[in-house]
Amino acid sequence: MEGFSNLVDGINYLKNQGYTEDFNLKENCLECRDRHFRVFHDEFEIDKWYRIEGDDSSAENSSILYAISSDKYKLKGTLVNAYGVYSNDITDEMLSKLSFS
């Protein structure tokens, strides 16, 4: 898996790989294109994910960059979230989908 020294490099790399949508995490779905598309947990896949450390390598300054695709809507895009999706108020289905081991 590729590693990135910062979030901008990671996003630019994924955009060059075709992940052009900018997904926003909502309670029970992902949204993009000014809320035109609402993609629910069973309508997308996480193709890759990257943990990007902040300057001091503490979890509070880290982000997770997800590369996400939806065959149903023919979308590919990115989602950036603070380390630990459980810090957001989201449904159990979304939590399970965005969790990794």
C-alpha positions in Angstrom: 0.0 0.0 0.0 1.3 3.4 -0.9 2.3 5.8 1.9 1.9 9.6 1.9 3.6 12.2 3.9 0.5 14.4 3.9 -3.1 14.4 3.0 -2.8 16.6 -0.1 -0.4 14.2 -1.7 -2.7 11.3 -1.0 -5.8 13.1 -2.4 -3.9 14.1 -5.5 -2.6 10.6 -6.1 -6.2 9.1 -5.8 -7.6 11.8 -8.1 -5.1 10.8 -10.7 -6.3 7.2 -10.2 -9.9 8.3 -11.0 -11.2 9.0 -7.5 -12.6 12.4 -8.4 -15.7 12.7 -6.1 -15.5 14.4 -2.7 -17.6 12.3 -0.3 -18.9 13.7 2.9 -19.8 11.5 5.8 -23.3 11.7 7.1 -25.0 9.8 9.8 -26.3 7.0 7.6 -24.7 7.6 4.2 -22.0 9.3 2.1 -23.0 12.4 0.1 -21.5 14.1 -2.9 -22.3 16.6 -5.6 -24.1 19.0 -3.3 -26.2 16.2 -1.8 -27.4 15.0 -5.3 -26.1 11.5 -4.5 -26.6 9.7 -1.2 -24.7 6.5 -1.1 -25.7 4.0 1.6 -23.4 1.4 3.3 -24.5 -1.4 0.9 -24.0 0.8 -2.2 -20.2 1.4 -1.9 -16.9 -0.4 -1.4 -13.7 0.8 0.2 -11.0 0.1 -2.4 -8.1 1.4 -0.3 -7.5 3.3 2.8 -4.5 5.2 4.2 -3.6 6.5 7.6 -1.9 9.8 7.3 0.0 11.0 10.4 0.1 14.5 11.6 3.4 16.3 12.3 3.7 14.8 15.8 2.4 11.3 14.9 -0.3 11.4 17.6 -3.7 9.9 16.9 -5.4 13.3 17.4 -3.5 14.7 14.4 -4.0 11.8 12.1 -6.5 11.3 9.3 -7.9 8.4 7.4 -8.1 8.8 3.6 -10.5 6.4 2.0 -10.7 5.5 -1.8 -14.3 4.6 -2.3 -16.3 3.3 -5.3 -20.0 2.8 -6.0 -20.9 0.5 -8.9 -24.5 1.5 -8.5 -23.9 5.1 -9.2 -20.7 4.7 -11.2 -18.8 7.0 -8.7 -15.3 6.9 -7.4 -14.1 9.3 -4.8 -12.4 10.1 -1.6 -13.5 10.5 2.0 -11.3 12.1 4.7 -12.0 11.5 8.3 -10.3 12.1 11.6 -8.6 9.0 12.9 -11.4 6.8 14.3 -14.7 7.0 12.5 -16.3 6.2 15.9 -15.7 9.9 16.8 -18.6 10.8 14.4 -22.3 10.3 15.1 -23.0 7.6 12.5 -25.1 4.4 12.2 -23.8 1.0 13.2 -23.8 0.0 9.5 -21.7 2.9 8.5 -19.3 2.4 11.4 -18.9 -1.3 10.4 -18.3 -0.4 6.8 -15.6 2.3 7.5 -13.8 0.3 10.3 -10.7 -1.6 9.5 -8.3 -3.9 11.4 
